[in-house]
């Protein structure tokens, strides 16, 4: 599967055209980006014109987060709905699973592991599997579509019905220099709040690397 950032050049013109066409007639709709590299495309969309930033978002690590919960649930043979876990950072190779805040039935993961009759989960293996799943699908089918379609439908449903969900979406961070996935409160009006959460040292280092990677892509294509 090619590096998602390889799609940047071709998608820049598409995003620019779409944003200008929408801006010419309205600034009201919410705009959700799915196209890769989704973090860079989300950022790019905010730079084309003065369309409200809070109405622009990307699916970000929504898909990785669903995979993360499923992989944990499969290991312990439990319902994924019992797992509260999410992934932040870049949609792709620099996705960061936030193990430090993962809970199962309200219990921190370490506590659950100490009580469970299942062996401890191999965190390194699970982390590797989060993005590898999409590569496997790509090599088998030649493309990926079903999983991202499902998560996108769930996001749109949350927005349309104003469910006020907190989801790991890509949007502009407080510095304004890039878009990256963090837990994000979204409503029918768009992005209401981005939670720049505290991480452990390893997660913070990985998150910084993810931001650097996104920034490098932005600088390569948009800085003159």
N, CA, C and O of each residue as an XYZ file, in Angstrom:
896
protein
N       0.853     -1.196      0.000
C       0.000      0.000      0.000
C       0.886      1.242      0.000
O       1.769      1.344      0.852
N       0.693      2.184     -0.910
C       1.549      3.350     -0.973
C       1.365      4.248      0.242
O       0.318      4.253      0.889
N       2.424      5.010      0.531
C       2.340      6.003      1.592
C       1.170      6.936      1.280
O       1.050      7.446      0.166
N       0.313      7.151      2.273
C      -0.873      7.977      2.035
C      -0.498      9.387      1.595
O      -1.251     10.029      0.862
N       0.669      9.877      2.041
C       1.059     11.233      1.673
C       1.408     11.349      0.193
O       1.486     12.457     -0.338
N       1.619     10.213     -0.478
C       1.907     10.244     -1.913
C       0.719     10.785     -2.702
O       0.865     11.196     -3.853
N      -0.447     10.782     -2.083
C      -1.660     11.265     -2.745
C      -1.824     12.773     -2.626
O      -2.742     13.347     -3.211
N      -0.932     13.422     -1.868
C      -1.107     14.834     -1.540
C      -1.207     15.721     -2.774
O      -2.167     16.479     -2.917
N      -0.228     15.633     -3.659
C      -0.161     16.554     -4.792
C      -1.436     16.528     -5.626
O      -1.977     17.575     -5.980
N      -1.910     15.327     -5.936
C      -3.104     15.222     -6.759
C      -4.360     15.716     -6.071
O      -5.268     16.236     -6.719
N      -4.410     15.552     -4.747
C      -5.623     15.924     -4.023
C      -5.685     17.401     -3.661
O      -6.760     17.914     -3.351
N      -4.543     18.094     -3.696
C      -4.528     19.517     -3.358
C      -5.439     20.308     -4.287
O      -6.245     21.120     -3.831
N      -5.314     20.073     -5.576
C      -6.127     20.807     -6.544
C      -7.605     20.503     -6.364
O      -8.449     21.386     -6.508
N      -7.915     19.254     -6.049
C      -9.309     18.851     -5.845
C      -9.893     19.572     -4.636
O     -10.993     20.120     -4.703
N      -9.151     19.567     -3.530
C      -9.628     20.216     -2.305
C      -9.801     21.716     -2.526
O     -10.798     22.298     -2.097
N      -8.846     22.333     -3.184
C      -8.928     23.773     -3.448
C     -10.174     24.103     -4.263
O     -10.890     25.056     -3.954
N     -10.427     23.326     -5.290
C     -11.594     23.556     -6.141
C     -12.888     23.371     -5.356
O     -13.806     24.185     -5.463
N     -12.959     22.306     -4.573
C     -14.164     22.038     -3.785
C     -14.432     23.165     -2.798
O     -15.559     23.647     -2.690
N     -13.392     23.584     -2.078
C     -13.579     24.629     -1.070
C     -14.009     25.944     -1.709
O     -14.852     26.651     -1.157
N     -13.449     26.277     -2.847
C     -13.832     27.525     -3.509
C     -15.260     27.463     -4.043
O     -15.986     28.456     -3.991
N     -15.661     26.310     -4.551
C     -17.028     26.164     -5.062
C     -18.050     26.286     -3.927
O     -19.077     26.949     -4.077
N     -17.762     25.648     -2.803
C     -18.686     25.729     -1.663
C     -18.728     27.151     -1.123
O     -19.799     27.701     -0.867
N     -17.537     27.742     -0.952
C     -17.443     29.082     -0.373
C     -18.185     30.118     -1.210
O     -18.682     31.112     -0.679
N     -18.258     29.890     -2.499
C     -18.912     30.850     -3.390
C     -20.409     30.966     -3.133
O     -21.016     31.985     -3.463
N     -21.009     29.937     -2.548
C     -22.460     29.948     -2.354
C     -22.893     29.882     -0.889
O     -24.008     30.289     -0.563
N     -22.037     29.380     -0.004
C     -22.444     29.246      1.397
C     -21.231     29.004      2.282
O     -20.187     28.549      1.816
N     -21.386     29.317      3.581
C     -20.372     28.976      4.580
C     -21.026     28.254      5.753
O     -20.518     28.285      6.873
N     -22.143     27.611      5.489
C     -22.907     26.968      6.548
C     -22.665     25.465      6.703
O     -22.611     24.993      7.839
N     -22.519     24.692      5.633
C     -22.427     23.231      5.803
C     -21.162     22.803      6.544
O     -20.132     23.475      6.500
N     -21.273     21.674      7.217
C     -20.093     21.031      7.776
C     -19.403     20.269      6.649
O     -20.066     19.666      5.805
N     -18.080     20.296      6.637
C     -17.303     19.620      5.601
C     -16.432     18.565      6.264
O     -15.606     18.877      7.122
N     -16.621     17.320      5.861
C     -15.875     16.193      6.434
C     -14.960     15.616      5.363
O     -15.416     15.194      4.301
N     -13.671     15.603      5.654
C     -12.701     15.050      4.714
C     -12.377     13.606      5.054
O     -12.162     13.248      6.212
N     -12.348     12.789      4.009
C     -11.992     11.376      4.125
C     -10.742     11.080      3.292
O      -9.991     10.153      3.597
N     -10.528     11.869      2.246
C      -9.423     11.640      1.308
C      -8.069     11.732      1.999
O      -7.854     12.579      2.866
N      -7.160     10.845      1.601
C      -5.806     10.846      2.153
C      -4.885     11.805      1.401
O      -5.077     12.072      0.215
N      -3.868     12.322      2.126
C      -3.651     12.178      3.568
C      -4.605     13.104      4.322
O      -4.526     14.326      4.188
N      -5.492     12.528      5.101
C      -6.649     13.261      5.610
C      -6.268     14.435      6.511
O      -6.942     15.464      6.490
N      -5.208     14.301      7.297
C      -4.823     15.411      8.179
C      -4.345     16.608      7.358
O      -4.707     17.750      7.640
N      -3.537     16.335      6.353
C      -3.039     17.405      5.492
C      -4.169     18.021      4.677
O      -4.210     19.239      4.506
N      -5.080     17.205      4.177
C      -6.206     17.721      3.404
C      -7.121     18.587      4.269
O      -7.641     19.606      3.813
N      -7.309     18.173      5.511
C      -8.131     18.962      6.431
C      -7.498     20.320      6.672
O      -8.177     21.347      6.649
N      -6.185     20.317      6.904
C      -5.475     21.591      7.085
C      -5.586     22.442      5.828
O      -5.903     23.629      5.900
N      -5.328     21.837      4.687
C      -5.361     22.569      3.425
C      -6.705     23.256      3.223
O      -6.765     24.395      2.760
N      -7.772     22.564      3.570
C      -9.115     23.120      3.379
C      -9.316     24.405      4.171
O     -10.061     25.290      3.751
N      -8.651     24.505      5.315
C      -8.793     25.718      6.138
C      -7.973     26.882      5.594
O      -8.148     28.022      6.025
N      -7.083     26.601      4.655
C      -6.192     27.644      4.137
C      -6.644     28.225      2.804
O      -6.097     29.232      2.354
N      -7.620     27.616      2.174
C      -8.029     28.041      0.833
C      -8.724     29.394      0.858
O      -8.456     30.253      0.018
N      -9.612     29.579      1.820
C     -10.356     30.827      1.943
C     -10.743     31.004      3.414
O     -10.142     30.385      4.292
N     -11.731     31.835      3.680
C     -12.083     32.106      5.080
C     -13.275     31.277      5.560
O     -14.029     31.715      6.429
N     -13.441     30.093      5.001
C     -14.492     29.196      5.490
C     -14.221     28.911      6.966
O     -13.069     28.688      7.337
N     -15.254     28.913      7.823
C     -15.038     28.733      9.267
C     -14.315     27.428      9.598
O     -14.754     26.349      9.202
N     -13.208     27.536     10.325
C     -12.416     26.350     10.667
C     -13.215     25.305     11.428
O     -13.015     24.104     11.245
N     -14.124     25.767     12.285
C     -14.862     24.822     13.119
C     -15.840     23.963     12.311
O     -16.372     22.975     12.818
N     -16.067     24.339     11.071
C     -16.967     23.560     10.215
C     -16.206     22.585      9.312
O     -16.806     21.913      8.472
N     -14.884     22.512      9.490
C     -14.043     21.633      8.676
C     -13.387     20.590      9.572
O     -12.763     20.937     10.574
N     -13.524     19.332      9.222
C     -12.916     18.258     10.019
C     -12.586     17.086      9.108
O     -13.093     16.988      7.990
N     -11.727     16.199      9.602
C     -11.400     14.985      8.869
C     -11.714     13.767      9.718
O     -11.782     13.855     10.944
N     -11.903     12.643      9.068
C     -12.195     11.416      9.817
C     -11.022     10.985     10.692
O     -11.199     10.212     11.633
N      -9.837     11.479     10.388
C      -8.697     11.297     11.278
C      -8.430      9.860     11.678
O      -8.350      8.969     10.832
N      -8.292      9.645     12.982
C      -7.992      8.304     13.504
C      -9.242      7.591     14.008
O      -9.164      6.699     14.853
N     -10.386      7.990     13.484
C     -11.637      7.329     13.858
C     -11.584      5.842     13.527
O     -12.014      5.007     14.323
N     -11.061      5.517     12.359
C     -10.976      4.122     11.935
C      -9.965      3.352     12.778
O     -10.240      2.233     13.212
N      -8.792      3.949     13.012
C      -7.791      3.282     13.854
C      -8.329      3.019     15.254
O      -8.039      1.982     15.851
N      -9.111      3.957     15.775
C      -9.664      3.797     17.120
C     -10.634      2.624     17.183
O     -10.644      1.872     18.157
N     -11.446      2.472     16.145
C     -12.368      1.331     16.096
C     -11.593      0.022     16.039
O     -11.952     -0.948     16.706
N     -10.527     -0.004     15.238
C      -9.691     -1.205     15.168
C      -9.031     -1.490     16.516
O      -8.961     -2.640     16.949
N      -8.556     -0.450     17.169
C      -7.895     -0.574     18.471
C      -8.823     -1.244     19.477
O      -8.430     -2.189     20.161
N     -10.050     -0.751     19.564
C     -11.019     -1.331     20.501
C     -11.321     -2.785     20.145
O     -11.425     -3.641     21.025
N     -11.458     -3.052     18.860
C     -11.772     -4.417     18.425
C     -10.633     -5.378     18.728
O     -10.874     -6.500     19.174
N      -9.408     -4.958     18.495
C      -8.252     -5.816     18.765
C      -8.133     -6.137     20.251
O      -7.829     -7.270     20.624
N      -8.373     -5.142     21.093
C      -8.342     -5.370     22.543
C      -9.464     -6.321     22.941
O      -9.249     -7.272     23.693
N     -10.663     -6.054     22.429
C     -11.817     -6.893     22.760
C     -11.610     -8.332     22.306
O     -11.958     -9.268     23.028
N     -11.054     -8.512     21.131
C     -10.807     -9.866     20.630
C      -9.829    -10.621     21.523
O      -9.998    -11.816     21.770
N      -8.816     -9.926     22.001
C      -7.828    -10.583     22.870
C      -8.482    -11.102     24.147
O      -8.191    -12.210     24.598
N      -9.368    -10.292     24.726
C      -9.997    -10.674     25.991
C     -11.341    -11.376     25.803
O     -11.991    -11.741     26.783
N     -11.758    -11.566     24.554
C     -13.036    -12.219     24.244
C     -14.199    -11.512     24.932
O     -15.014    -12.133     25.615
N     -14.255    -10.187     24.732
C     -15.327     -9.381     25.307
C     -15.939     -8.502     24.209
O     -15.408     -8.404     23.103
N     -17.053     -7.878     24.537
C     -17.736     -6.979     23.611
C     -16.901     -5.701     23.442
O     -16.508     -5.095     24.438
N     -16.627     -5.285     22.210
C     -15.873     -4.036     22.005
C     -16.510     -2.826     22.680
O     -15.819     -1.857     22.995
N     -17.824     -2.875     22.906
C     -18.487     -1.747     23.563
C     -18.046     -1.599     25.019
O     -18.257     -0.551     25.630
N     -17.433     -2.651     25.577
C     -16.922     -2.574     26.946
C     -15.560     -1.893     27.011
O     -15.054     -1.594     28.092
N     -14.975     -1.652     25.843
C     -13.626     -1.080     25.772
C     -13.710      0.407     25.432
O     -14.336      0.794     24.445
N     -13.081      1.222     26.250
C     -12.957      2.656     25.975
C     -11.495      2.910     25.620
O     -10.629      2.911     26.495
N     -11.229      3.123     24.349
C      -9.855      3.301     23.885
C      -9.871      4.115     22.600
O     -10.817      4.032     21.817
N      -8.842      4.887     22.390
C      -8.792      5.701     21.186
C      -7.357      5.902     20.726
O      -6.400      5.695     21.472
N      -7.248      6.311     19.480
C      -5.968      6.549     18.823
C      -5.926      8.010     18.401
O      -6.929      8.556     17.941
N      -4.765      8.644     18.555
C      -4.606     10.043     18.166
C      -3.464     10.149     17.151
O      -2.898      9.137     16.737
N      -3.133     11.381     16.756
C      -2.000     11.590     15.863
C      -2.391     11.639     14.405
O      -3.386     12.262     14.034
N      -1.594     10.972     13.577
C      -1.808     10.972     12.130
C      -2.593      9.738     11.709
O      -2.389      8.649     12.245
N      -3.486      9.914     10.749
C      -4.149      8.754     10.159
C      -3.142      8.057      9.260
O      -2.884      8.496      8.139
N      -2.574      6.960      9.766
C      -1.560      6.261      8.993
C      -0.480      5.682      9.885
O      -0.756      5.217     10.991
N       0.736      5.712      9.405
C       1.839      5.056     10.088
C       2.222      5.719     11.403
O       2.910      5.112     12.223
N       1.790      6.947     11.612
C       2.127      7.662     12.841
C       0.907      7.826     13.753
O       0.798      8.799     14.499
N       0.009      6.869     13.679
C      -1.121      6.832     14.613
C      -0.610      6.404     15.989
O       0.272      5.552     16.095
N      -1.169      7.001     17.034
C      -0.685      6.757     18.402
C      -1.813      6.195     19.272
O      -2.698      6.951     19.673
N      -1.809      4.909     19.571
C      -2.806      4.364     20.500
C      -2.522      4.857     21.914
O      -1.392      4.770     22.395
N      -3.544      5.370     22.569
C      -3.342      5.951     23.904
C      -3.624      4.878     24.955
O      -4.710      4.821     25.533
N      -2.638      4.045     25.184
C      -2.767      2.966     26.161
C      -2.978      3.506     27.569
O      -3.677      2.885     28.370
N      -2.394      4.630     27.876
C      -2.438      5.149     29.249
C      -3.840      5.529     29.688
O      -4.103      5.629     30.887
N      -4.744      5.744     28.743
C      -6.112      6.131     29.090
C      -7.136      5.066     28.692
O      -8.341      5.318     28.716
N      -6.659      3.894     28.332
C      -7.557      2.808     27.942
C      -8.209      2.184     29.170
O      -7.536      1.874     30.153
N      -9.522      2.004     29.102
C     -10.255      1.361     30.195
C     -11.154      0.264     29.639
O     -11.560      0.297     28.478
N     -11.451     -0.700     30.491
C     -12.392     -1.770     30.156
C     -13.417     -1.839     31.276
O     -13.074     -2.090     32.431
N     -14.666     -1.616     30.928
C     -15.752     -1.584     31.923
C     -15.414     -0.627     33.061
O     -15.700     -0.904     34.226
N     -14.805      0.495     32.713
C     -14.475      1.515     33.701
C     -13.169      1.289     34.440
O     -12.710      2.169     35.168
N     -12.569      0.130     34.263
C     -11.309     -0.178     34.945
C     -10.121      0.209     34.071
O     -10.113     -0.109     32.882
N      -9.119      0.887     34.627
C      -7.892      1.096     33.862
C      -7.358     -0.244     33.377
O      -7.531     -1.263     34.045
N      -6.718     -0.245     32.229
C      -6.277     -1.499     31.623
C      -5.392     -2.312     32.559
O      -5.536     -3.533     32.630
N      -4.482     -1.663     33.277
C      -3.595     -2.392     34.195
C      -4.398     -3.126     35.266
O      -4.085     -4.263     35.619
N      -5.435     -2.466     35.778
C      -6.267     -3.103     36.799
C      -7.035     -4.279     36.204
O      -7.112     -5.350     36.805
N      -7.602     -4.068     35.016
C      -8.341     -5.153     34.374
C      -7.435     -6.351     34.132
O      -7.839     -7.491     34.359
N      -6.212     -6.101     33.672
C      -5.275     -7.189     33.401
C      -4.938     -7.971     34.663
O      -4.754     -9.188     34.622
N      -4.858     -7.258     35.789
C      -4.523     -7.932     37.047
C      -5.657     -8.823     37.539
O      -5.430     -9.755     38.311
N      -6.885     -8.532     37.089
C      -8.052     -9.296     37.527
C      -8.491    -10.345     36.505
O      -9.149    -11.323     36.860
N      -8.130    -10.145     35.254
C      -8.584    -11.034     34.185
C      -7.862    -12.377     34.234
O      -6.704    -12.466     34.641
N      -8.582    -13.427     33.805
C      -7.951    -14.753     33.714
C      -7.304    -14.977     32.345
O      -6.846    -16.077     32.038
N      -7.272    -13.913     31.523
C      -6.610    -13.975     30.224
C      -5.173    -13.466     30.365
O      -4.885    -12.680     31.267
N      -4.275    -13.903     29.486
C      -2.900    -13.385     29.528
C      -2.873    -11.896     29.201
O      -3.766    -11.387     28.523
N      -1.855    -11.205     29.682
C      -1.726     -9.786     29.389
C      -1.595     -9.570     27.884
O      -1.016    -10.382     27.163
N      -2.142     -8.473     27.448
C      -2.129     -8.161     26.030
C      -0.736     -7.710     25.600
O      -0.036     -7.036     26.356
N      -0.341     -8.077     24.402
C       0.939     -7.655     23.835
C       0.725     -6.288     23.179
O       0.255     -6.201     22.045
N       1.070     -5.244     23.892
C       0.763     -3.896     23.424
C       1.522     -3.543     22.149
O       0.991     -2.860     21.273
N       2.745     -4.002     22.050
C       3.524     -3.727     20.837
C       2.874     -4.371     19.618
O       2.777     -3.752     18.559
N       2.436     -5.602     19.772
C       1.793     -6.315     18.661
C       0.497     -5.625     18.252
O       0.242     -5.440     17.062
N      -0.316     -5.247     19.221
C      -1.585     -4.578     18.916
C      -1.323     -3.263     18.201
O      -1.997     -2.938     17.223
N      -0.348     -2.509     18.684
C      -0.007     -1.232     18.058
C       0.381     -1.431     16.599
O      -0.025     -0.655     15.734
N       1.158     -2.460     16.328
C       1.568     -2.749     14.952
C       0.383     -3.153     14.089
O       0.343     -2.841     12.899
N      -0.577     -3.842     14.681
C      -1.729     -4.341     13.935
C      -2.704     -3.241     13.539
O      -3.441     -3.396     12.565
N      -2.724     -2.141     14.271
C      -3.722     -1.099     14.037
C      -3.684     -0.597     12.600
O      -4.730     -0.479     11.961
N      -2.504     -0.303     12.088
C      -2.410      0.176     10.708
C      -2.214     -0.969      9.725
O      -2.585     -0.856      8.557
N      -1.630     -2.075     10.193
C      -1.357     -3.208      9.307
C      -2.637     -3.787      8.722
O      -2.632     -4.293      7.600
N      -3.732     -3.717      9.472
C      -5.001     -4.266      8.990
C      -5.386     -3.647      7.654
O      -5.800     -4.352      6.734
N      -5.248     -2.318      7.548
C      -5.638     -1.656      6.301
C      -4.709     -2.043      5.156
O      -5.145     -2.141      4.010
N      -3.425     -2.266      5.461
C      -2.487     -2.709      4.426
C      -2.883     -4.091      3.916
O      -2.846     -4.353      2.714
N      -3.261     -4.974      4.844
C      -3.666     -6.322      4.450
C      -4.890     -6.285      3.538
O      -4.956     -6.999      2.537
N      -5.861     -5.440      3.899
C      -7.063     -5.306      3.076
C      -6.699     -4.769      1.694
O      -7.205     -5.240      0.675
N      -5.813     -3.775      1.681
C      -5.409     -3.176      0.405
C      -4.764     -4.214     -0.508
O      -5.078     -4.285     -1.696
N      -3.868     -5.015      0.049
C      -3.183     -6.010     -0.773
C      -4.136     -7.113     -1.243
O      -3.956     -7.672     -2.324
N      -5.142     -7.423     -0.434
C      -6.100     -8.460     -0.816
C      -7.101     -7.964     -1.863
O      -7.437     -8.690     -2.800
N      -7.582     -6.707     -1.697
C      -8.642     -6.184     -2.551
C      -8.155     -5.199     -3.609
O      -8.756     -5.066     -4.675
N      -7.058     -4.511     -3.297
C      -6.589     -3.460     -4.194
C      -7.047     -2.086     -3.764
O      -6.635     -1.083     -4.347
N      -7.904     -2.026     -2.739
C      -8.380     -0.752     -2.201
C      -8.986     -1.011     -0.824
O      -9.194     -2.158     -0.429
N      -9.266      0.078     -0.099
C      -9.981     -0.034      1.176
C     -11.231      0.827      1.076
O     -11.167      1.957      0.593
N     -12.375      0.301      1.530
C     -13.588      1.109      1.441
C     -14.615      0.807      2.527
O     -15.229      1.735      3.054
N     -14.817     -0.445      2.874
C     -15.931     -0.805      3.751
C     -15.796     -0.203      5.143
O     -16.736      0.412      5.646
N     -14.637     -0.373      5.770
C     -14.473      0.080      7.150
C     -14.550      1.593      7.256
O     -15.213      2.121      8.149
N     -13.877      2.298      6.351
C     -13.915      3.760      6.415
C     -15.309      4.274      6.079
O     -15.732      5.303      6.606
N     -16.026      3.571      5.208
C     -17.404      3.972      4.907
C     -18.274      3.870      6.151
O     -19.079      4.759      6.430
N     -18.109      2.789      6.893
C     -18.904      2.579      8.102
C     -18.620      3.657      9.142
O     -19.548      4.209      9.732
N     -17.342      3.961      9.370
C     -17.011      4.964     10.380
C     -17.447      6.358      9.933
O     -17.841      7.179     10.761
N     -17.379      6.626      8.643
C     -17.826      7.929      8.149
C     -19.327      8.091      8.325
O     -19.798      9.163      8.705
N     -20.076      7.037      8.053
C     -21.528      7.076      8.269
C     -21.836      7.340      9.740
O     -22.735      8.120     10.054
N     -21.108      6.704     10.631
C     -21.325      6.912     12.062
C     -21.034      8.355     12.456
O     -21.750      8.935     13.273
N     -19.981      8.937     11.876
C     -19.660     10.337     12.158
C     -20.760     11.258     11.655
O     -21.210     12.145     12.380
N     -21.192     11.055     10.423
C     -22.238     11.903      9.849
C     -23.528     11.783     10.657
O     -24.205     12.782     10.897
N     -23.863     10.586     11.070
C     -25.046     10.383     11.910
C     -24.930     11.185     13.205
O     -25.894     11.815     13.638
N     -23.754     11.159     13.816
C     -23.539     11.913     15.045
C     -23.741     13.404     14.821
O     -24.311     14.090     15.670
N     -23.277     13.906     13.685
C     -23.417     15.331     13.382
C     -24.866     15.694     13.073
O     -25.387     16.680     13.594
N     -25.509     14.906     12.235
C     -26.883     15.205     11.811
C     -27.843     15.196     12.994
O     -28.718     16.055     13.100
N     -27.673     14.216     13.882
C     -28.575     14.092     15.023
C     -28.062     14.820     16.261
O     -28.619     14.680     17.350
N     -26.998     15.595     16.085
C     -26.465     16.444     17.156
C     -26.238     15.646     18.444
O     -26.676     16.039     19.525
N     -25.549     14.527     18.296
C     -25.334     13.630     19.436
C     -24.279     14.137     20.414
O     -24.104     13.582     21.498
N     -23.577     15.200     20.016
C     -22.546     15.803     20.883
C     -21.502     14.762     21.306
O     -21.182     14.610     22.484
N     -20.997     14.068     20.317
C     -20.026     12.999     20.550
C     -18.614     13.559     20.685
O     -18.278     14.590     20.103
N     -17.803     12.860     21.460
C     -16.369     13.145     21.524
C     -15.670     12.030     20.760
O     -15.698     10.869     21.167
N     -15.045     12.396     19.651
C     -14.470     11.417     18.727
C     -13.046     11.820     18.352
O     -12.720     13.007     18.372
N     -12.193     10.851     18.010
C     -10.822     11.169     17.602
C     -10.782     11.635     16.149
O     -10.508     10.850     15.241
N     -11.056     12.912     15.943
C     -11.137     13.484     14.603
C      -9.972     14.421     14.337
O      -9.322     14.907     15.263
N      -9.723     14.664     13.074
C      -8.674     15.600     12.680
C      -9.272     16.988     12.512
O     -10.248     17.181     11.788
N      -8.667     17.947     13.197
C      -9.077     19.339     13.061
C      -7.886     20.221     13.424
O      -6.853     19.730     13.879
N      -8.040     21.510     13.218
C      -6.949     22.440     13.486
C      -6.669     22.496     14.988
O      -7.589     22.666     15.789
N      -5.401     22.353     15.365
C      -5.019     22.441     16.777
C      -4.904     23.903     17.175
O      -4.969     24.792     16.327
N      -4.731     24.148     18.476
C      -4.757     25.508     19.002
C      -3.693     26.410     18.378
O      -3.901     27.616     18.245
N      -2.551     25.828     17.996
C      -1.489     26.626     17.380
C      -1.857     27.093     15.976
O      -1.294     28.065     15.471
N      -2.807     26.397     15.346
C      -3.235     26.744     14.004
C      -2.295     26.313     12.903
O      -2.532     26.620     11.735
N      -1.219     25.598     13.253
C      -0.198     25.281     12.250
C      -0.455     23.976     11.508
O       0.158     23.729     10.469
N      -1.345     23.143     12.017
C      -1.633     21.869     11.355
C      -2.943     21.298     11.877
O      -3.525     21.804     12.836
N      -3.392     20.230     11.223
C      -4.545     19.460     11.699
C      -4.041     18.094     12.121
O      -3.214     17.491     11.438
N      -4.535     17.612     13.240
C      -4.117     16.315     13.771
C      -5.279     15.757     14.577
O      -6.148     16.507     15.020
N      -5.294     14.458     14.766
C      -6.403     13.840     15.493
C      -6.189     13.890     16.998
O      -5.141     13.506     17.516
N      -7.216     14.373     17.677
C      -7.307     14.389     19.132
C      -8.777     14.172     19.486
O      -9.643     14.339     18.627
N      -9.076     13.803     20.740
C     -10.486     13.715     21.128
C     -11.176     15.065     20.892
O     -10.720     16.101     21.376
N     -12.265     15.031     20.152
C     -12.892     16.264     19.679
C     -14.397     16.213     19.896
O     -15.064     15.271     19.470
N     -14.923     17.231     20.561
C     -16.368     17.345     20.752
C     -16.965     17.979     19.510
O     -16.625     19.105     19.145
N     -17.869     17.237     18.859
C     -18.511     17.750     17.653
C     -20.027     17.756     17.835
O     -20.605     16.855     18.443
N     -20.646     18.791     17.296
C     -22.093     18.948     17.347
C     -22.591     19.256     15.938
O     -21.827     19.214     14.973
N     -23.850     19.558     15.837
C     -24.418     19.926     14.541
C     -23.771     21.200     13.992
O     -23.818     21.458     12.789
N     -23.170     21.991     14.879
C     -22.513     23.231     14.471
C     -21.062     23.024     14.056
O     -20.438     23.929     13.503
N     -20.521     21.828     14.324
C     -19.140     21.554     13.952
C     -18.267     21.231     15.154
O     -18.734     20.682     16.151
N     -17.001     21.581     15.041
C     -16.045     21.316     16.119
C     -16.279     22.314     17.241
O     -16.125     23.521     17.052
N     -16.652     21.803     18.411
C     -16.908     22.678     19.551
C     -15.690     22.784     20.464
O     -15.399     23.860     20.986
N     -14.972     21.667     20.660
C     -13.790     21.701     21.519
C     -12.849     20.564     21.161
O     -13.281     19.443     20.894
N     -11.552     20.867     21.161
C     -10.514     19.853     20.966
C      -9.796     19.669     22.296
O      -9.345     20.636     22.909
N      -9.697     18.426     22.732
C      -9.085     18.128     24.028
C      -7.625     17.720     23.823
O      -7.338     16.612     23.369
N      -6.715     18.620     24.162
C      -5.283     18.341     24.036
C      -4.834     17.641     25.316
O      -4.293     18.266     26.228
N      -5.065     16.357     25.359
C      -4.952     15.546     26.566
C      -3.509     15.328     27.004
O      -2.574     15.414     26.208
N      -3.359     15.042     28.305
C      -2.054     14.676     28.852
C      -1.738     13.234     28.459
O      -2.607     12.363     28.499
N      -0.497     12.999     28.084
C      -0.049     11.674     27.652
C       1.134     11.230     28.495
O       1.782     12.047     29.148
N       1.416      9.923     28.478
C       2.646      9.496     29.141
C       3.824      9.839     28.221
O       3.627     10.275     27.086
N       5.043      9.640     28.719
C       6.228     10.110     27.998
C       6.360      9.475     26.617
O       6.686     10.157     25.646
N       6.108      8.179     26.529
C       6.226      7.480     25.247
C       5.180      7.973     24.256
O       5.489      8.241     23.095
N       3.942      8.089     24.723
C       2.860      8.566     23.857
C       3.127      9.987     23.383
O       2.882     10.314     22.222
N       3.631     10.836     24.284
C       3.909     12.221     23.912
C       4.985     12.291     22.838
O       4.884     13.078     21.896
N       6.013     11.465     22.984
C       7.072     11.427     21.974
C       6.516     10.982     20.623
O       6.854     11.555     19.587
N       5.670      9.966     20.640
C       5.071      9.477     19.397
C       4.129     10.516     18.789
O       4.080     10.686     17.571
N       3.389     11.204     19.645
C       2.469     12.235     19.163
C       3.241     13.398     18.545
O       2.834     13.945     17.520
N       4.352     13.771     19.171
C       5.199     14.830     18.607
C       5.740     14.413     17.240
O       5.807     15.226     16.318
N       6.123     13.151     17.116
C       6.618     12.643     15.834
C       5.518     12.678     14.776
O       5.774     12.988     13.612
N       4.295     12.359     15.188
C       3.164     12.406     14.256
C       2.939     13.830     13.757
O       2.726     14.053     12.565
N       2.986     14.784     14.676
C       2.808     16.183     14.287
C       3.931     16.641     13.355
O       3.692     17.355     12.381
N       5.155     16.222     13.669
C       6.291     16.590     12.814
C       6.112     16.028     11.404
O       6.437     16.686     10.415
N       5.592     14.807     11.326
C       5.394     14.164     10.029
C       4.335     14.909      9.217
O       4.517     15.160      8.026
N       3.236     15.257      9.870
C       2.186     16.020      9.188
C       2.721     17.384      8.765
O       2.465     17.845      7.652
N       3.465     18.024      9.665
C       4.023     19.339      9.363
C       4.965     19.287      8.167
O       4.974     20.187      7.327
N       5.753     18.224      8.102
C       6.679     18.062      6.981
C       5.921     17.960      5.656
O       6.334     18.537      4.650
N       4.817     17.226      5.668
C       4.000     17.104      4.454
C       3.416     18.452      4.063
O       3.403     18.819      2.888
N       2.935     19.183      5.055
C       2.376     20.516      4.795
C       3.446     21.440      4.232
O       3.219     22.131      3.239
N       4.610     21.450      4.869
C       5.691     22.337      4.424
C       6.141     22.004      3.004
O       6.450     22.898      2.216
N       6.175     20.724      2.689
C       6.620     20.292      1.364
C       5.691     20.787      0.265
O       6.141     21.142     -0.824
N       4.393     20.809      0.554
C       3.420     21.096     -0.502
C       2.820     22.495     -0.455
O       2.320     22.985     -1.468
N       2.862     23.155      0.721
C       2.111     24.406      0.830
C       2.922     25.611      1.250
O       2.442     26.740      1.143
N       4.142     25.403      1.725
C       4.933     26.546      2.155
C       5.833     27.002      1.012
O       6.497     26.191      0.366
N       5.845     28.279      0.778
C       6.633     28.802     -0.347
C       7.637     29.832      0.164
O       8.399     30.394     -0.622
